[in-house]
Amino acid sequence: MTAIETEPTTGVTTHQVALSFEDGVTRFITVREDQTVADASYRQRINIPLDCRDGACGTCKALCESGEYDGGTYIEDALSDAEAADGYALPCSMKPRSDLALQIATTSEVAKTGAASYTGTVVGLDRLSPTTVELAIDIPNRGELAFLPGQYVNIAVPDTEVTRSYSFANAPREERLVFLVKLTEGGAMSTWLTERAAVGDEVTFTGPNGSFFLREARRPVLMLAGGTGLAPVLSMLRQLEVDGCDRGGRLVYGVSTDDDLVKLAEVGELVSRLPGFTWDHCVSDPGSTAANKGYVTSLVGDEHLHDGDVAIYLCGPPPMVEAVRTHVSGAGIEPTGFYYEKFALAVPAPAEASPASAETSPASGEASRVRVELETHPEARAVAGQVMLPALDLGSSGSAAVARDDGDVVRRIAGQLVAPASAPVGRGHFVQTPRASERVETNTVEDLIEFPEARSIGSQVTFARDDSVGLDTPPPSGSGGSTSEGAGSTSGGAGSTSGGAGSIGGDTTADGYTIGEEHPDISASDAIFEARAALEVGALDLTIGRLDSQQLAGYRLLAESTLPYVDGDCFLDAHGYTESNAAFHDYLFTLTGNGHLLAAYQALGVKGRMEEVLRNATWCHPRCTQDHLDIVEAFERGDRVAARDLIKAHSERSKETMRRAMAESAAATRPRLITPGRFAGQVVVVTGAAQGIGAQVARRVGAEGGAVVLADRSPLAGEVAAELTDQGAKAKAVECDLEHYEGASALVEQALAAYGRIDVLINNVGGAINFKPFTEFTPAQIDAEITRSLMTTLYACRAALPGMVEQRHGVIVNVSSAATRGIHRIPYSAAKGGINAITASLALEYADAGIRVTATAPGGTEAPPRRISRGTPQPRTDTEKAWFQAHIDQTLETSLMHRYGTLDEQAAAICFLASEEASYITGTVLPVAGGDLG
C-alpha cells in the first residue's frame, strides 16, 4: 500500500515516480498530483525527452510499469488509444494518482543535458511595420554563444512564466542578436513588446536549438520565406555573404498583407552582394499594392530548380510547405536537399474564439497550448486559413500497467519511428504553457515525419491548400486571407530533424512546428552520407575550440574504438565497426548540447543502413578508421579548416565503402545458374518474396525473362522489386497479408491490373514459428502455425485459379517441406502435409483445364540473416535451447548429404517445375533436401 504524502508548502498530495532509463539508471522524483510528470522532472533537473509539453507530439512517450495516473489531454497522433490501453502515457500530460514506475526512452546521461541559458539586455525595439517588431539583444558573453544560421532560441517573456521561440535574423559572427516578432493581440510576447518593453530591459533565453540550418555545399539554393519566417533566411543570406559564396540562388518572400512586408530594402541590398542571386516578393491580399499578388510558387520557375541540383530552404506554415513540395514535384524535380521549417497554430476552446484571433499568424500568433482539437469544417474557427475543431474532452486514461517490453513502440509517433534504441530524441528545454486566455506566438518542434504529404493530425485533415502564402489557389471566401508569418518570430519554433522523400521527417507540436529535410532515395543513395556530412560540419562549427580536455579525450577514445574492427582494407568485424562508428559520430552531436541535431543525425538512419549493407561486407576504405583519429587531432589543434575537409573526405570514403558493399551484395544474391529466356513472356507471382527462397526465386525468374509480382506483407519486397527493375526486369511488389483471403484476392487483382493475367503462381509463404515438443503447444500457437503455413497457400490458390481456368493454362508450384517427418514442429509438419495434399488434389481436379500443380519439399536451407522475423520466441532456458537445437540436428542427420542446401539449389528446383521444361510433371512433390524424402 502506498503511503500518501503532501507537500508542506501547498498541502497537495505528492507521489514518488521512478524514471528508469535505457542505460539501467533509475532516478526518483517527487511529483504533486496537480503537476505533470514532465514538469516535475524538469524542475528537478532531469530533462526527459520533450518537445511540446501538452500532448501534441508524443516525443516523451513512456511505458508505465506500475501505478495509477490521469493520462491528461493529448491528440491521437501523439498517443493512440491502443497504446494508452497498453500502458503507454505521455509524461507531459500525465498526472500521478499513486507512486509510478516509468520506462523512459533515453539514457540518464542525456537526460541531464540541457540548452545553455543566457541573460542579455534589450538594445533595440524597432516597429518595422504595423504587425512586426524587430527585437535586438546584446549579451555580455557573446563569445560563448555559437549558433548555426537558421537556428532558434527560447526567450522568456519578462514578468511572465511564458517562453516563446524565435530564430536568429543575424549572422552567427555578428555581435548583436536580432529577432523578428509578429504582433498578435493579447499574446504574451506581443503585449510585453507593445506595452511594457523598453531599451535596457533584461531578457533571458535558452538555446540554440533546431536542425533547420544552412548546409555547406556548392550547389545553388532556393529559399522561400513566409512572413516572419524571413528571420532564419536572413541569417542564412548573411552567412552566405560572409562565406563569399558564389553558388547562386533565388529568394522568394511572401506575406499576407502589405502591413506584413518588412526589410525589403535590406533584403534587396543583401541579395545584390551575392553573385548569381535573385529575389522577389509577393502579397496574397488581392488589394495589395505590391507588383506580385499571389503566392510564392508563382515566383519559382524551372530555372530556379536547376534540374534537381538545388538545395531548397523553406520556412512557412504547413500549406506553404506542402504547396512548394507539390509545385516542385509537379515540375518533375527531386531536389538534392529539401529543408523546411513549418508551423501552424493551436487554438483555445471555441468559447474563446474571436474574429481577431481567427486571423492570427501561425508563426507568431499566440494560442492556448492546453489542447489541440482539429476539424475540416470550413465554418469552424480558422487561423491563417487553417480550419480548427472546437475543444473536445478526450478524457483521461489511468490504470496500472503490466511491465513488459513492446519493442520499439515507445519510439514511434503515429507509427513513425523517431528515436532509435539508445538514441534519445529530446531537448533540454521546454516552453511554458500559457494561460488559457493567451495565444501561443511560436513554439518548437523537432522530430521527423516520413510522410510529407500528410496534412492531418490525429487523422483530422488540418491543412487544406487554400489559405497561405505559397499556395497556387486563392483562399476561400471568408477565410480571412492568407498569412505566412513564420518562424523567425516564430520560426524558431521548430526544432527537429529530418524528413522526407528519402525522408527524414518531423512531428508537430500543438503550434504545428515541424522541421525536416528530404533527399532523393536516401535509403539507397549517397545522399545519406552527404546529409550526415552537412550536419557534422554544422556540429563542428558549434563545438571546435569549445571542447575541454575531458571531452576531447572521450572523442579520441571513441575514434580509437573503431580500429580493432578493420585491418588495412579488410573488415575483421563489420558489425563491430558499424556499432563503434555510430558511437563516434553520435558523440560530436552530443557535444553540441543540441538534442535536435543529434536527433536529425540519427533520423538519417546511417547506422541502420550500414548494418544492412555491410552485413556481409569484406572491404573497407583503408582511410576510414584513420579519418576518425585525424578528425580528433584537428579538433585538438582547433583547426576548423582541416576538420571540415576531413569530414567531407570521410563522407566520400564512406560512400565508396558502401557502394562496393552493395555491389558485392548484388553479386552474391544474383542467381548462380540462369536459363536465359525460360520465362520470357510469362507473368509469375511469387509469394513470400521479401527474403530467402522467395526472393531468390523472384530474382531467377526475373533474370530468365519473366514479369514478376512479388507478394509479401513486408514492404521489403519492394526493395527486391526495385533491384530487379534496376537490372532490366519487369517487377511489381504487392504488400498483402495472405493469412486472410482478402489479401490473396487483392494480390490477384493487382497482378491482373498490372499484367493482365497470371501464368505461374509460386506459393512460398510459410515457415515454422515455434520449436518444441507438441505437448508444449497452446491451441493458439497451433492455429498460428496452420494459418501461416497452410491457409496462405490455400487462399492464394483459390484466388488465382479462376483466371487460370478461364485462360485454360497455368502452373502452380507450392513449397512444402521435408519437415513433414520432423520433430519439435508438429503443427508446421501437419500444415506442410496439407500442402502435399492440396498439390495432389488440385492437380487431379484441374488437369483437364490445362493447369499443372506441383511442389517442392525443401530441407534445411542456408540463408542470410532474416530481416523479417517469423515471430519465433528467443529460447530463454537451457531446455528451450535444447529443443531448438534438436530440430537442427535432426534436419542434418536425416539428410544423406548432412548439410543445408543453398537458396540457389531451392530456386533451381522451383523454377524447373514452374517452367515448360516440366510440362509433363503434375501432382508430385519433389524433395530438395539432400536425400531426405520427408
N, C-alpha and C positions, 0 to 999 in steps of 0.2 A: 504494500500500500504506500502511495506517495505522500510524503509529508508536505503540507501546504505552508508556504512561507509568504510573507508580504514584504514589500519594500518599505523600509522605515519612514522615508520621507513622504511617500504617497499613499501608503496603505493598500496599494494594488498587489494582488496575488502575483507571485513570481514562480517560475519553474526553471529547473536545470535542463539545458539542452546540450546533448553530446554531439559534436560535429566530428565525424570520422572521415579522415581524408584518405586519398588513394595511396599515400606513402605509409599508411599504417598509424599515423599520428592521430590521436583523438584530443580535441580541445573542448572544454566545457565553458558555456556562457550562461549567464542568468538573464532570463527574458521575462518581462512583465506580460500579463495577459492582454494588455492593451497595446503591446508592441508586436511588430512583425519580427520574425527570427533574423531577417537580414538587417533590420535597423539595429537590433541589439548587438548583432555580430560586428557591424562596422563601428559602433560606439565603443566596443571592447577591442578594437584594432585587429580584428580578424576579417580580412577582406575576401569573403567568399565571392565566386563569380557572380556578377550582377551587371545588368545593362539598363534596366528600366525602373525598378522599384515598385511597379504597380501591376504585375501580372500580364505584361504585354508582349514579352519576347521569349521567355522560357529559358534564358541562359542559366538561371540559378537552380534549375530543376534538381530535386534531390529525392532520394528514396527514404521514406520514414520507416524505420525498422521497428519502432515501438512508440506507443504513446498516442494521445488524442489531441486533436487540434481543429481549429476553424480554418478551413482552406482559403477563405477570403474570396475576393473577386479577381477574375482573370479571364482572358479570352481563350477560345478553343485552340488557336494555333500555338499558344504558349503551353497549354496542358490539356490534353484530350480527356474526355470522360473516362475512357478506358484506362488511361494512365492514372487518373485520380483514383479510380476504383482499385487499381493495383498498388496503391500506397504511395504514389509519387505526389509531390507537393512543390509549391513554389515558395521558398523562404521569404521572398519579397512580399508575399501576400498572406502567408500563414501566420496564425497566432496560436500559441500553445494553450491547451486546456489541461495538460498534465506534463510531467517530465517527458522529454522526447529524445530519440536517438536517430540522427540523420546521417546518411551517406552523402558526402559532398564530392562532386566530380572535379576535383583538382587536388593538388598537393598542398600540404600545410605551409611549405616554404613560399610558394607563390601567393598563397592567401595572406601572407604577411606584407606583401609588397603593395605599394600604392603610388599614385601620381604625386609628384612633388608639389608643395604649396609655396606660393609667392605672395608677397604683400607689396603693393605699389601705390602710386599717387596719380590721381586724375590730373592730366595736364592739358586736356583738350576736350571740349564739348561743342561740336560743330553741327548745327542743324543744316544738313545738306539739302533737304527737301522737306515738304510738309509731312512726309512719312518716314524719314530716315535720319538717324543721328550717327555721327562718327565719334566714337569714344577713343581717346588716346590716353595711354597709361605709361608712366615711367616706373621702373623698379630699380632699386639700388644695386642688386646683384644680377644685373642683366647677363653677365658672362656665364652665369650658372644655368641659364635657360637656353636650351638648344631645341629647336623645333624644325620640322620639315614644311616646306610651302604647301599649304592645304590642310594642315592640322588645326586643332582647336583646343580651347581651354574651357573649364567650368568656372564662371565668375559668380561669386557670392553677391547677391543684391544687398547693398548696405541697409541696415536696420530691419532686415527680414531674415528668415531662416531658409530662404529660397536661393537656389543656384540656377544659372542659365548658361547655355553653351554657345560659344562664338568662335568663329575661325579667325585666325590672324589675317589681316589685309596687308601687313607689311612683309618685307623680305626677311628671312631668318637672320641676316647680319645687321639689320637696321636696329638702332638702339631703342627707338620709340615703338611701343606696341599699339597697333591700331585695329579697331573692330568696327563693323557696321551693324547697327541695330535698327530693325524695323519697328516703328512705334505702333503699339496696339492699345486701344483704350482699355484701361483697367488692369493692364498687365503689370506685374511686379517691377520688372526692369524698366518698362516704359514709364510707369508712374514715378519711379525714382529719377529717371533722366529728365523728365519734363517738370517735375515739381520740387525736387529736393537736391539734386546733384549740383555740385559746384567744383570748379577747379581747386585742387588742394585736398579733396576728399580722399580718404584711404579706401583702397579696394583690395580684396584678396581673391586669388584664383588658384586652381589646381590644373596640372597638365604638364606637358602637352599630351593630347590623346588623338586617336584616329589613325587609320591606314589609308586615307584618301590624301595622297600627296604626289608631287611631281616626280616621275621616274626619270632617271638618266637614260637617254637614248639619242640616236642620231636621226630618227625618223621624224617627219612633220607631226604637228599636233593640231587637233581641232578642239577648241574649248567653247563650251556653252554654259552660260550663267543665267539663272533666273532670279530676278530681284536682288536681294542682299546676298544671294549666292555668288555675287560678284566678288565678295571678300576673298575667299580662298583662291579664286582665279587671279585676282590682282597680286596676291602673294607669289603665285607661280610665275606670272609675267615678269615681276620684278627680279625673281631669281634667274629667269632666262636671260635677262639683261646683264645681271651680274656675271653669269657664266659666259657671256659673249656668244650666246647661242645664235647660230645661223641656220638652224634646221627648218625655219619657216613654219607657217601655220595660219590659223584662222580663229578669231574670237567672234562669237555671236552672243550678244547681251540682250535679254528680253525682260520686259516688265509688264504690269497690268495697265497702269495709267501713267500719264505724264508726270504726276506727282512722285512716282516711284523712281524716275530716272535720276541717277547721281553719277558724278565723276566722269562725265562724257569727255570733257577737255583733257582730264588727266589720263584717261584710257587712250585717247587718240594720240597724245604726246608720247606715252609709253610705247604703244604699238609702233609708232613711227621710228623708234630707235631699235626695233627688232628687224633685222634683214629678212625679207621674204614673208613678213607677217601682214595680214589684213584683218579688218574688223568691221562690224556693222551692228546696229541695234534695231529693235522693233518694239512696238507697244501694241498690246492686244485690244485695247479700247478703240472701237471704231471712231470715236470722237477725238482721238488724239491728233495733235499737230505734227507728229513725227512723220518722217518720209515713208517709213515702213510700218504699216499697220497689219498686225497678224502675229505669226508665231515663228519661233526660231528655226524650225525646219525649212521655212520658205527661203531662208538666207544661207542654206547649206547646199552647195552644188556638188556635182560629181567631181569637179576639180579639187574640192576640198577633202575628198575621201581617198585620193591617191591610190585607187585600186586596192584598198585594204591596208597598205603600208602606212598606217597612221595610228597615232595614239589619241584616243578621244577622252577628254576630261569633261565631266558633266555634273553640274550642281543645280538641282532644282527639285520640284515636287514630283511624286511618282508618275503622274500622267506625262509630264515633260520627259522624264527618263524613258518611259515606255514608248512615247511618240518618236523620240530620237532613235531609239533602238529599232523601231518598226521602219522608220524612214531609211536608216542605213541598210537594214536587211532587204527592204524593197528595192534598193539600188543594186542588190546582188553583191553586197560588200560584207566581208567578215573582217573587221579591223583587227590589227595585231594586238591592240590593247583597248579595252573599253572600261574606264574607271569612272565610277559615279558615286555621288552622294545624293540621296533623295530623302524627302521628308514630307510628312503630311501632319495634320493637326488633330489631336484628340479634342473631344468636346465634352462639356459638362452635361448633366442631365437636362432634358428638354425644358424643364421649368426655368432654367437659367438662360435659355436661348434668347437672343435678341438680334434684330436686323444688323446691328453694328458688328456683333461678334460673328455673324454668319459670313462676313466678308473679310475676316481676319486672315492675314498672311499665314500660310502654313509654316513659314520659316521662323518668323519672329512673333507670330500671334500667340497669345497665351490661353491655355485652356486647362480645365481640371484634368489631372492625371490619375484621378482615383479609379476611373473605369472608362473603358472604351467599348462602345457598342456601335456597330456599323450596319447600315442597310443600304438598299439601292433605290428606294422610293424617291422620285425627283422632287417631291414637295417637302421632304424632310429637311431638317436644318443642314445647310451647306457651309463648308469652309473652303474658300478658294475654289468653289465649284465642286468640291468633293461631297457627295451625299452621305449623311451620317444618320445613325439609328438612335432613337430615344434610349435612355438608360434602361437596362434590363437587370433585374436582380438575379444574378447567376447562382445565388445561394452559396452555401459553404459545404465543403466536404471535410469531414473529420471522423476518423476512425483509426483504431490501432491497425498497424500494418505488420505483416509477417516478413521477417528478414529473409532475403533471397538475393540472387544475382540474376538480373534480367539482361545480361549482355550490355549492349550499347544503348538501351532505351533512354537512359538518363542523359545521354549525349545527343539526343535527337530533339529537334524542334519542328513540329508539323511534319514529322517523318524525315526531315533532312538532318544528316549527320553534321554537326557543327563543332564537335570537340572530340578529337581522337583520344584514346585512352592515355592517361597521364599527360594530357596536353590541355591544360586548363585554358578556358576562354573566359576572360573576365577583365574587369577594370578595377583599378584601385581607387575608385571614387563613386559617388552616387549623386543623383540630382534630387534635391529635397522636394517632396510633394507639396504643391501649393495648396492654399485654402480653396474650398470649392468655388468661391467667388472669383478666383483668378483664372486667367487663361495662360497656358504654357507658351512661352515665347519660342523656346527652342529646346531641343533635348538631344540626347545622343543615343546612337545605336551602333553596334559594331559586331555583327556576325554575318553569316553567309547564307545566301539562298542559292538553290540550284535550279530554280525555275523562274527565270527572269520575266517570263510572260505573265506571271501571276499578278492579278490586280485585286486580290482578296485577302482578308484577314478573318480567320475563323470561318472560312467558306463563304463569307459575305463579300460580294463584289463591291469594292470600295472606290476604286479609282477609274472612273469612266473617262474616255477620251473626249472630253467636251469642254474643258474649263481651265486650261493652264497654258501659260507661255510655253511654246514648243509644240503645241498641237496643230494639226492640219485642218481641223474643223472648228468653227466658232462655237462659243459656249451657248447652251440653250437659253431661251428667253427666261429672264427672271433669275438667272444663276448668279447675278452679281458680277459677271465678267470673270476674267481670269486673273489669278495672282501668281506671281512667281517668286515672291520674297523667299529667299532661300537661306541657305546656310550662310555662313558668313555671319550674319546675325544669327542665323540660326544654323548656319552651316555647320558650325562647329558641331552641331549636333551629332553627327554621326560618329561612329567610331566604328570601324569594323572591317572586316576582312573582305575577302574577295568573292566574286561570284560569277558564274556565268556560263558562257557558251561552251567552251570548255571551261567550265564556270565555277566560280567560287562565289558564293552569294551571301546575302545578308538578311538578317531578320529585322523586324521593325518594332520600335517601342510604341508606347501609346501615342507619341507625337509623330510616329511614322518615319523616323530617321532610319536610313539604311545607307551603308557604304558598301561598295562591292567592286569587283573587277572581273573582266571576262577576256578570254584569249581563245584563239581558234584551236579546236581539238586539243585541249590542254592535257588530257589524259594520255595522248598518244604522240604528241609533237614536242619539239624543242621548246615550245612556249613555256612549259612548266619551269624550266631552268632559267629562262630569260626573266620570268616573273620573280623567281627566287633571288636572282642576282640584283634585280631592281630594288627589291625590298631590303636586301642586305646592304646595298650602297646607302639607302636611307638610314638603316640602323647604324652603319659606320659613321655617318655624319653626326649622329646623335651621341656617339659614345667615344670616338677616338680622342685621346688626350684627356679623357674624363674618368678613366678606369684606375682604380687603386691597385696596389701590388697583389692583394689577395684575389681580386677579380681577374687580373692578368694571369696569375698562377693557375686559377681554375680553368681559364681559357686554354692555356698551354697543356694542362692535364688532359683536357678533352681532345685536343689535337693529337697528342701522343697516343691516346687510347685507340685511335684508328689504325695505328701502324702494324699491330700484330696480325691483322687480317689480310694483308697484302704483301706479296713478295715480288718485287720488281713489277712486272706487268701481269701478274697472276693473282687471282683471288685465292686465298687459303680458306676463307670462310666468308662468302658473300653476305650471308645473313648477319654475321657479327659486324661486318663493315657497315652495312646499312643501319644497324642499330647505333653504332658509335658515331657514324657520320651524322645521323639525325640529331644526336645529343650535342655534337659540336655546333651545328648550325642553329639549333634551338637557343643555345646559350647567348649568342650575340643579341638576339631579340629580347631575351630575358633581361640582359644588362641595360636595355633602354628604359626599363621600368614601365614600358607601354605594352600592356597586355593585348591591345588591339593589333599591334604589329606582329606579335607572336601568333595571335590567332589567324591573322592574314597569311602568314607563312605556313602554318600548319594546315590551313584550309586548302592550300595548293595541293596537298596530298603527295608531296615529294617522297616521303618515306614509303607510303603505300605503293606508289608507282615503282619505286626502286625495288621494293620487296617482290613485286610481281615480275618485273623484267629481269632482275638479277638473280632470281631464284636458283637457276642452274648455270649462271654465267661463270666463265673461267678467266676472262681478260678484263683488266682494269688499266686505265691510262696510268703509266708509271709515275706521273707527277701529282696524281690526286692527293695522296696522303702527305706528300711533301708540301703541297699547296697549303694544307691546314697549318703546318708549322710556320711556313713563310708568312701567312696572314697574321698569325700571332706575333711574329717578330716585327712586322710592320706596325702593329698596334703598340708594341713595347717601345718602338722608336718614335711613335707619334707621327709616322709617315703616311699621311692621308692618301697621297697620290699613289704610292706603292700598294697600299692596302686595296684601294679601289681597282687598280689594274689587276691585282692578283685575284680578287673576287670575280671579275669578269673573265679572266683567263680560266679560272677554276670552273666556271659555268660552261665554257666551251669544252673543257676536258670531260666534264660530267656528261655533256651531250654525246660526245664521241663514245664514251663507255657505254651509255645506254643504247645508242644506235647499233653498236657492234653486238651487244647482248640480244637486242631484238632480232638482228639478222641471224644470229646463231640459233635463237629460239625458233624462228621461222623455218630454218633449215632442219631443225630437229623434229618439228611437227609435220613437215612435208612428207607425204606418203613415200615410203621407200620403194614400193612397187606400183607401177601405173600401167594400165592398158589403155592407151590413147583412144578416145572416141567411143569407148564402150557404152557410155550413157548419153551420147550425143542425141539431142532432140527429145530427151525424156525429162519428165518432171518427177523428182524424187523427194518425198517427205521423210525426214529423219527426226524422230522424237528423242528427247534426252540429249540434245546436240550441243549443249554448252561446254561439255568437257568429256574426257575419257573416250570410250569406244564410240559413242555417238558423234563426237566432234571429229574423230579420225575417219569415220565412215563418210561424214559430210565432206571432209577435205578430199577424200579419194574420189567420191562421186563428182565433185566439182572439177577435179583435175582430169577426169575422164569425160568431160563434156556435158554433164547433166546440169539442169537447173535445180538448185537445192532449196528446199524450205526447211529451215532449222527451227524445230519447236522445242521450247523449254520454258519452265516457269521462272527461270533466271534470266535477267537481261544480258548476262554474259554471252548468251547465244548470239547476240548482236555483234559482239567482238569477232566471233568466228566467221559470221556472215561478212563482216567488213574485210576480214583477212582474205576470204575467198574472192570477194569483189575486186580487191586490190590486185589479185592475181589473174583477173580477167574472167572469172566465172560468174554465172548468174546465181545470186543467192539472196534469200529473204528470210529474216528472222521473225518468228511469231512467238510472242510471250503468252503462254497459256498454261492452265493447270489441268492436266489430263486426268487427275483423280476425280474429276466431275465431267459428266457427259457434255455439259455446256462448253467446257474448254476444248474438247475434241471437235465439237461442232464448229466452234469459232475457228479452229485451226484449218479445218477443211474449207470453210467459207473463204478464209484469207488466201489459202493456196489457190483455190479456183479463181478468185478475183485477180490474183497476180499472174497466173499462168494458164488458166482455162481448163486444166484437167490435172489429175494425179495418175501417173503411170506406176509408180512404186511407192509403197509405204513400208518403212523400216521402223518397227516398234522396239525401241531400245530403252525406254523408260523402265526403271526398276532398280532394285538393289536392297540388300538386307539392311535392316535398321538395327536390330538387336542381336547379340550373340551370347546365348546362354541356354541351359537346358530347357526343354519345352515346359516343364512344370513351373519354371520361373516366370513365364509369360503371363501377363494380365490379359483379360478379354480385349481391352482397348488396344493393347500392343499387337495382338493377333489381327484385329481389324485393320490396323495401320499397315501391317506387312502385306495383307491381301490386297488392300486398296492400292498401295504403291506398286506392287509387282504383278498384279493380275488385272485389276479393273482398268488400269491405264491402257493396257493393250486391248482389252475387250471393247472399251469405249472408242478407241481410235479406229479399230476395225469396223465397228458399227457405223461410224460417221463417214468413213471413206468408201465402203463397199458399194453404196447405191450408185455413185458416179462410175465406178469401175464396171458394174453390171451394165449400166446404160451404154458405156463405150465398148463393151464386150472384150475388154482385155484389162490386165492389171497384175501386179505382183505384190504380195505381202510377205515380208521377211520378219519374223518375230525373233526376239532374243530371249532365249530360255536360260538354262544354267545347268552345269554339271552337278550343282548342289541339290538336284532332286534326290540325290543319295549323299547326304552330308549331315554333319552333326551341328548342334547348337544354333540352328536357324530353321527349325521345323516349319513355322508358318511361311517363311520365304520359300522353303523347298516345296511346300504344298502349292504356293502361288505359281511357281515355275512348272510344277507338274500340270497345273491348269493351262499354262501356256502351251505345253505339248499337246494337250487335248484339244485346245482351240485350233491349233495348227492342223492337226489331222482331220478334225471335223469340218472346218471351213474349206479345206482342200477338197474334201469329198462333196460338200454341198455346192460349191461354186465352180467346179471344174468345167461343167457344161457352159458356163458363162465366159470361159476363156481366162479364168483367174487362177494363178498359181499361188499356193500358200506353203511356205517352208519356214524353218527355224534353225538357228544355231544354238549350241549349248556351250558357252564359254566356260573354261575353268578359271583358276586364279589368273589375273592379268596385271602386269606391272603398268603403272600409270603415274604421271606427275602428281604431286600433292593436290588433293581436291580443293578447288576454290569454292565449291558449294557443298556444305556439309549434308550428309544424309540424315543427320539428326541422331547419329549413334552416340549414346552416352559414353563419356570418358570412363574407362574402368577405374574404380576407386580402390577396391580391396584386392588383396592377393588372389582371392577366389575369382573375382570378376576378370582379373588379368589372365588367370589360367584358363577360364572359359574361352576368352577371345583367342588366346594362343592355340588352344586345342583345335579350333576350326582351321587355322592356318596350317598347322601340322598335318591335319587330315587331308587338306587340299593337296599338299605336296606329296604325301605318301601315296595317295590314290592315282596320281599322275604317273604314268610309266616313265616319263622323262624327268620327273622330280624337279620341275621348275615351273615358274609362272610363264604365261605367254606374254606377247607384246601387243600393243594396240594395232600395229600393222598386221599381225597374224590374225587378229579377230576381224579387222576390217576386210582383209582379203577374202575370208570365207563368206562374210555377209554380202559383199559386193558381187562375188561369184554367183551366189544364189539369187541375187536380185537381177542379174543380167540375163541376156538371151543365151549366154553360154550354158545356162542351167534350164533351158526351155523344156526339158523332158523330166524335170525333177519337181515333185509336189508332194505335200503331205508328210514329208520326212523331217527329222531333226538331225542336224549334223553336229556331232560333238567336236568341239575345238578346245581340247583340254589335255593335250599330250598323252592321249590314250585312256583317259578316264571317261568311261561311257555314261557316267551319271546314273 
